[in-house]
Amino acid sequence: MALKEALILSEEIIKSIELNEIPLTNIALKTTRLARLMSEFQMAELLRYETSGYPANFTGWVEHNLWKIAKDAGRE
């Protein structure tokens, strides 16, 4: 069932992008949901931070584990 829902959601995301139907932030949120449906939890976490910002520690730096997630996704 999750796979069918993911397929429907992915088609909706593509349509929204192609027709410029909703803001990119909303598309990113839908993409986060798609990642969760596909059990891509690291990607879902990355997308959450991409939409809301990466939290910084008390020195102003992004935590190492978050930096690694972003780096693994090509966001250096």
NORURJO-V113629 format. One record per pair of residues at least 12 apart in sequence whose ideal C-beta (glycine too) atoms are under 10 Angstrom apart, sorted by the first residue. I is the first residue (numbers start at 1). J is the second residue. D is the distance in Angstrom with one decimal. If there is no record, write none. Layout:
BEGIN
i:j:d
I:J:D
I:J:D
END
This chain:
BEGIN
i:j:d
1:37:9.7
2:36:9.2
2:37:5.0
2:38:7.8
2:39:8.3
3:37:7.9
3:38:8.2
4:37:9.8
5:33:9.2
5:34:9.1
5:37:5.9
6:33:8.9
6:34:5.8
6:35:9.3
6:36:9.3
6:37:4.3
6:38:5.6
6:39:9.9
7:34:9.6
7:37:9.5
8:34:10.0
8:37:10.0
9:30:6.4
9:31:8.8
9:33:6.5
9:34:5.1
9:37:6.8
9:38:9.7
10:30:9.1
10:31:8.9
10:34:5.9
10:37:9.2
10:38:9.2
12:27:9.6
12:30:6.9
12:34:9.3
13:26:9.8
13:27:6.0
13:28:9.6
13:30:5.2
13:31:6.1
13:33:9.3
13:34:6.6
14:27:9.7
16:30:7.4
17:31:9.9
24:51:9.1
25:50:9.6
25:51:5.8
25:52:9.4
26:51:9.2
27:51:9.6
28:47:5.7
28:48:8.9
28:50:6.2
28:51:4.6
28:52:9.6
29:47:8.0
29:48:8.7
29:51:6.2
29:52:9.7
30:47:9.6
31:43:8.5
31:44:8.8
31:47:5.6
31:50:9.2
31:51:9.1
32:44:5.1
32:45:8.7
32:46:8.8
32:47:4.1
32:48:5.8
32:49:10.0
32:50:8.7
32:51:7.2
33:47:9.1
34:47:9.0
35:47:6.1
35:48:9.4
36:48:9.9
42:68:9.5
42:69:5.9
42:72:7.3
42:73:8.2
43:69:8.6
43:72:9.4
43:73:7.1
45:65:9.5
45:66:8.3
45:69:6.1
45:70:9.9
45:73:9.9
46:66:8.7
46:69:5.1
46:70:6.4
46:72:8.2
46:73:5.1
46:75:7.5
47:73:9.1
49:62:8.8
49:66:6.5
49:69:7.6
49:70:7.4
49:75:9.3
50:70:8.5
50:73:8.8
50:75:7.8
54:66:5.6
54:67:8.3
54:69:9.3
54:70:7.2
54:75:9.5
END
